[in-house]
């Protein structure tokens, strides 16, 4: 729980505290945007995987359900990230938490993007 300002705190301390809170929410919004991009990339990867393995009549149902499942997982992860960033801010280690969360998200995005790129490159090379 956040503590109330006392008489010994200066205005500068209050501005620092507000700045930390604003930066926390800006980083959380950045994580939200990156996570949404990751969900879209994972959906594309899943669509390619399902197209290769699933009966074409079932493909549409699997694609639609994958959006629901990935969306639920996205919402849960965003709430977990927000709680982790809030706890880290209160403990005074916000910067290390930001680096950890963003590195995990960017690694997952890179792996997913490289997978799609290699699939498209393979399709391009097989065309010729």
Beta strands, then each sheet from edge to edge (+ up, - down):
end
